[in-house]
Amino acid sequence: MTDVIQIGRIPTRRQFLDCIRTSSYIYGIWRAWGDGMASIITCIDGVFQWELDKAVSSGGIEATREREIKHNKNIKKQLHRLHISSL
């Protein structure tokens, strides 16, 4: 099973449980943040991971790094909630 998560959507409960049960792979752009970054989320063998696809904007590298830290915290919280509410 391969499933693409649309922009702005988190995995549904069913996608999440199917991924864990079948050790399948979910990949997609999870959220476009509107500030030059988008979260790319993957699920392999029931483990969700993410990375930020980032563009250095007019704020430069320092501002980009600050946004990266903020988004990583937000993504961790949302994945944690999804994990707890889905099991």
C-alpha positions in Angstrom: 0.0 0.0 0.0 1.3 3.4 -0.9 -0.6 6.4 0.1 0.0 10.1 -0.6 -1.0 12.6 2.1 -2.3 15.7 0.5 -1.0 19.1 1.4 -2.4 20.4 4.6 -3.7 16.9 5.7 -2.4 14.8 8.5 -2.7 11.0 8.1 -6.2 9.7 9.0 -6.6 7.2 11.8 -7.1 4.4 9.2 -4.0 5.4 7.3 -2.0 5.5 10.5 -3.2 2.1 11.7 -2.9 0.5 8.3 0.7 1.7 8.1 1.5 0.1 11.5 -0.4 -3.1 10.7 1.1 -3.7 7.2 4.5 -2.0 7.7 3.7 0.0 4.7 5.0 3.4 3.6 3.2 6.7 3.7 4.9 9.7 2.0 3.7 13.1 1.2 3.9 16.8 1.7 2.1 17.1 5.0 1.8 20.8 5.3 3.0 23.9 3.4 3.7 26.4 6.1 3.5 29.5 4.0 6.9 30.8 5.0 9.0 29.0 2.5 8.9 25.6 4.2 6.9 22.5 3.8 6.9 19.4 6.0 7.6 16.1 4.2 6.4 13.2 6.3 7.2 9.5 5.8 6.0 6.4 7.6 8.2 3.3 7.2 7.5 0.1 9.2 5.0 2.0 11.4 7.5 4.8 12.3 6.7 8.3 11.3 9.6 10.6 10.5 9.7 14.0 8.9 12.0 16.5 7.3 11.5 20.1 6.3 11.9 21.1 2.7 13.1 24.7 3.2 14.0 27.6 1.1 16.2 30.3 2.5 14.1 33.4 2.4 14.9 37.1 2.7 15.4 36.6 6.4 18.6 34.7 5.6 20.0 31.5 7.1 19.4 32.5 10.8 15.7 33.3 10.2 15.4 30.0 8.3 16.9 28.1 11.2 14.5 29.7 13.7 11.5 28.7 11.6 12.9 25.2 11.2 13.2 24.8 15.0 9.6 26.1 15.5 8.2 23.8 12.8 10.0 20.7 14.2 8.4 21.3 17.6 5.0 21.7 16.1 5.3 18.5 14.0 6.5 16.5 17.0 3.5 17.6 19.0 1.1 16.8 16.2 2.6 13.4 15.6 2.6 12.6 19.3 -1.1 13.5 19.5 -1.9 11.4 16.4 0.0 8.4 17.8 -1.7 8.5 21.1 -5.2 9.1 19.7 -4.8 6.3 17.1 -3.6 3.4 19.3 
